[in-house]
């Protein structure tokens, strides 16, 4: 296995471990200040339990080679929701964005086709000159 694949898998495992053990576990356990923190974000504890389940499922999807891409797409949506929640209440919101970028880099290192999709998409975009109206 190449160094880039090992790095990609290492980052993916670290990200999944963070999602399951640091983030989702707080949604499953009781701790002081939990209700206040979630209500500050506009969520109740019952809903946060369900969000924790989704987080664990998506982390597992990311680690399965055949479902890694769809897991990354769904986690991007999840991180977008987390970003929006923090923006809405005026909290710092950069962390979910950084995690999402790292996730896509990790997936691209695991499977170079992810980076090829980005390159192909950017080379197929019309240039500014192509967007000018053509007289008819």
Beta strands, then each sheet from edge to edge (+ up, - down):
end
